[in-house]
Amino acid sequence: MLKIEPSGQSCGAFVTGVDLSQPLDLETVREIREVWLQHHVLAFPSQQLSDDDLVRITQYLGAVGDDPFFVPINARTPVVALTRRADEQAPVFAESWHTDWSFKKHPPIGTCLYSLVVPPMGGNTGFSNQQMALAEMPRDLRGRLEGKVALHSAAAAYGPEGTYGEKDQGNDRSMKILFSEQARQSQPHPIIAKHPESGSETLFGTIGYIHTILDMDEEAGRQLIMDLYAWQTREEFQYSHVWEPNMLVIWDNRSVLHRANGGYDGHARELHRLTISGDPALAL
């Protein structure tokens, strides 16, 4: 029987009473999904998982998603390794708030991340509850956002001139990241959306992947994007997740932002990741 312990912060819960290395019955999968939608971020501690297990668990919640700018561990598996050596000098990957692959027509519905090597300090993952941020948003800011559609693009991160573009190739980064001209493509998404499973309203996306708001002049649109960012990342909406070795975390990409944190110079870190794709009707 599952035991659920809420984090006590804006979102997140710890789930015990289940061995994810073993096949799950339909009732357990249904219960996990229900708790996932309620808490947005689930952490399963003390799980001994292989990459094949990670694929199987992902498929309980949807299908294995496509990570367009990452290189899988090997040709046999779609799993991606998020690695950092103890002596690595490259900037920490993904320190900015974001929603995974929001520049896609159908972004992933969630992400699975499993810890293998965890530093003794630092390296927390931050989450920001976007349903809560919208529910508590001042009326005037919400009024400015109502009906607005944002253009999302990966150019600032994965384009040739982006953060992980040509200049990053000389950074001796251990993680395998690709850049491409295709990162310049844009995809529109409403800023205020309805979660397709829970029915709750949520904010979707943030500055970085969002670069333009349709039908607004550039200066006014930029100011609105910045005002949105300042609100949606406020401390009261955040949950700081502390990792342990052999912990699986699954988050709902439709209702939270997330970001990596450093603070572990001189120590290695390795996590394995898959995104979860679903029926287009379940994506924002």
C-alpha positions in Angstrom: 0.0 0.0 0.0 1.3 3.4 -0.9 2.3 5.8 1.8 2.2 9.5 0.9 4.1 12.2 2.8 3.7 15.7 1.5 6.8 17.8 1.4 5.2 20.6 3.4 6.2 23.1 0.7 4.2 24.4 -2.3 4.2 21.0 -4.0 5.9 17.6 -3.9 5.4 14.4 -1.9 7.4 11.4 -0.9 6.0 8.0 -1.9 7.0 4.7 -0.1 5.4 1.3 0.1 6.1 0.4 -3.5 9.0 -1.4 -5.2 9.4 0.2 -8.6 11.9 -2.5 -9.7 8.9 -4.9 -9.9 6.0 -4.8 -12.4 3.1 -2.7 -11.1 -0.6 -3.6 -11.2 -3.1 -1.3 -12.8 -4.5 -0.2 -9.4 -1.1 0.9 -8.2 -0.4 2.8 -11.4 -3.8 4.5 -11.1 -3.1 5.5 -7.5 0.4 6.9 -8.4 -1.1 8.9 -11.2 -3.8 10.3 -8.9 -1.2 11.4 -6.3 1.0 12.8 -9.1 -1.7 15.1 -10.3 -2.4 16.2 -6.8 1.2 16.9 -5.7 2.8 17.6 -9.1 6.2 16.2 -8.0 6.6 12.7 -6.6 9.8 11.4 -5.0 10.3 7.6 -4.5 13.3 7.0 -2.2 15.4 3.9 -1.9 14.6 2.4 -5.3 17.1 0.1 -7.0 16.4 0.8 -10.6 18.0 -0.1 -13.9 17.7 1.9 -17.1 15.2 -0.7 -18.3 13.1 -0.1 -15.2 13.2 3.6 -15.9 11.8 2.9 -19.4 9.1 0.6 -18.0 8.0 3.2 -15.3 7.8 5.9 -17.9 5.5 3.7 -20.0 3.1 3.3 -17.1 2.4 7.1 -17.3 2.6 7.5 -21.1 5.2 6.8 -23.8 8.9 7.5 -23.8 9.4 11.1 -25.0 11.9 12.5 -27.5 14.8 14.6 -26.1 15.8 16.5 -29.3 19.1 18.0 -28.0 20.4 15.2 -25.8 22.4 12.1 -26.7 21.2 8.9 -25.1 23.6 6.7 -23.0 23.8 4.2 -25.9 22.0 2.9 -28.9 20.0 0.4 -26.9 18.2 2.8 -24.6 16.6 6.3 -24.9 17.8 7.1 -21.4 19.9 10.3 -21.1 22.6 10.8 -18.4 22.8 14.2 -16.7 26.4 14.1 -15.5 28.9 16.4 -13.9 32.4 15.4 -13.0 34.0 16.5 -9.7 36.6 18.6 -11.6 34.2 20.0 -14.2 34.4 23.7 -14.8 31.5 24.2 -17.3 28.5 26.1 -16.0 25.9 23.9 -14.2 23.4 22.6 -16.8 19.8 24.0 -16.7 20.1 26.5 -13.8 17.3 28.7 -15.3 13.7 28.1 -14.6 12.0 26.2 -17.4 9.4 23.8 -18.6 10.9 20.8 -20.4 10.7 21.2 -24.2 7.9 23.7 -24.1 8.9 24.7 -27.7 7.4 21.5 -29.0 3.9 21.3 -30.5 3.1 18.6 -27.9 5.5 19.1 -24.9 6.1 16.1 -22.6 3.5 15.6 -19.9 6.2 14.8 -17.4 9.8 13.9 -16.7 11.4 11.0 -14.8 14.8 11.6 -13.1 16.7 8.9 -11.2 19.7 9.6 -9.0 22.8 7.4 -9.1 25.5 9.7 -7.8 24.5 12.5 -5.4 27.0 15.1 -4.0 27.1 15.5 -0.2 25.8 19.0 -0.4 24.1 21.2 -3.0 22.6 20.0 -6.3 19.0 20.4 -5.2 16.3 20.6 -7.9 13.9 23.5 -7.6 10.2 23.3 -8.6 7.7 26.1 -8.8 3.9 25.3 -8.6 2.3 27.1 -11.5 -1.3 26.2 -10.5 -0.7 27.9 -7.2 1.1 30.9 -8.9 -1.9 31.5 -11.1 -4.5 31.0 -8.3 -2.7 33.6 -6.2 -1.8 36.0 -9.0 -2.9 39.6 -8.6 -6.0 40.5 -10.6 -4.2 43.1 -12.7 -1.4 40.8 -13.8 -3.8 38.0 -14.6 -5.9 40.5 -16.7 -2.8 41.3 -18.8 -2.2 37.6 -19.4 -5.7 36.5 -20.2 -6.0 35.3 -23.7 -2.3 35.8 -24.5 -0.4 33.3 -26.6 3.4 33.0 -26.2 5.9 31.8 -28.8 8.3 29.2 -27.5 11.7 28.5 -29.1 14.9 26.6 -28.1 17.1 29.0 -29.9 18.4 30.8 -26.7 19.5 27.4 -25.3 20.2 25.0 -28.2 20.7 27.2 -31.2 24.2 27.7 -32.6 24.5 31.0 -30.7 22.7 29.7 -27.6 23.9 28.8 -24.1 24.7 25.3 -25.2 25.7 26.2 -28.7 29.0 26.6 -30.4 30.6 28.5 -27.5 29.8 25.8 -25.0 31.6 23.1 -27.0 34.9 24.2 -25.5 33.7 24.0 -21.9 34.8 20.4 -21.3 31.2 19.5 -20.4 30.8 15.9 -19.5 27.1 15.8 -20.5 26.4 15.3 -24.2 24.4 18.2 -25.5 23.5 18.9 -29.2 22.8 22.2 -30.8 21.0 22.8 -34.1 19.5 25.4 -36.5 16.2 23.6 -35.8 16.2 25.2 -32.4 15.1 28.4 -34.0 11.7 27.0 -34.8 8.8 28.5 -32.7 5.7 27.0 -31.3 2.7 28.9 -29.8 1.1 28.0 -26.5 -1.4 29.9 -24.4 0.1 31.4 -21.2 -2.9 30.4 -19.1 -4.0 26.9 -19.9 -6.3 24.2 -18.4 -4.6 21.1 -17.2 -6.0 18.3 -19.5 -6.3 15.8 -16.7 -7.0 17.7 -13.5 -9.0 20.5 -15.2 -7.2 23.1 -13.0 -5.9 26.3 -14.6 -2.2 26.7 -14.8 0.6 28.9 -16.1 2.6 27.3 -18.9 6.2 28.3 -19.7 8.5 31.1 -18.8 11.2 33.4 -20.1 14.0 31.5 -21.9 11.9 29.3 -24.1 9.3 32.0 -24.3 10.7 34.8 -26.5 7.6 36.7 -27.8 3.9 37.2 -27.0 1.7 37.3 -30.1 -0.1 40.5 -31.0 2.0 42.6 -28.7 4.8 45.0 -29.7 8.2 43.8 -28.7 8.8 46.1 -25.7 5.4 45.6 -24.1 5.6 41.9 -24.7 9.1 41.7 -23.1 7.9 43.6 -20.1 4.9 41.2 -19.7 7.2 38.2 -19.9 9.5 39.7 -17.2 6.5 40.5 -15.0 5.2 37.0 -15.4 8.6 35.5 -14.5 8.9 37.7 -11.4 5.6 36.4 -10.1 5.7 32.8 -11.1 9.1 32.1 -9.5 8.3 33.7 -6.1 9.6 31.8 -3.1 6.2 30.9 -1.8 5.5 28.8 -4.9 8.7 26.9 -4.8 9.8 23.5 -3.5 13.4 22.7 -3.1 14.0 19.0 -3.6 17.0 17.4 -1.8 18.3 14.3 -3.5 19.4 11.0 -2.1 21.1 8.2 -4.0 18.7 5.8 -5.7 15.7 8.2 -5.7 13.3 8.5 -8.5 11.5 11.8 -9.0 8.6 12.3 -11.4 7.2 15.7 -12.1 4.2 17.0 -14.0 5.6 19.2 -16.8 2.2 20.8 -17.3 2.0 22.3 -13.8 5.5 23.1 -12.5 8.6 24.9 -13.6 11.9 23.4 -12.5 15.6 24.2 -12.5 18.9 22.7 -11.4 21.1 24.2 -8.6 24.9 24.0 -8.2 26.7 24.3 -4.9 28.6 21.0 -5.1 31.9 22.0 -6.7 34.5 19.2 -6.3 31.9 16.5 -6.2 30.4 14.4 -9.0 26.7 14.1 -9.8 24.8 11.7 -12.1 21.1 11.3 -12.8 19.3 9.4 -15.5 16.4 10.9 -17.3 13.5 10.2 -19.5 10.6 12.5 -20.6 7.0 11.2 -20.7 5.0 11.9 -23.8 1.3 11.2 -23.9 -1.7 11.4 -26.1 -1.8 14.9 -27.6 -5.0 15.5 -25.7 -3.0 15.2 -22.4 -0.4 17.8 -23.4 -0.7 21.5 -23.1 
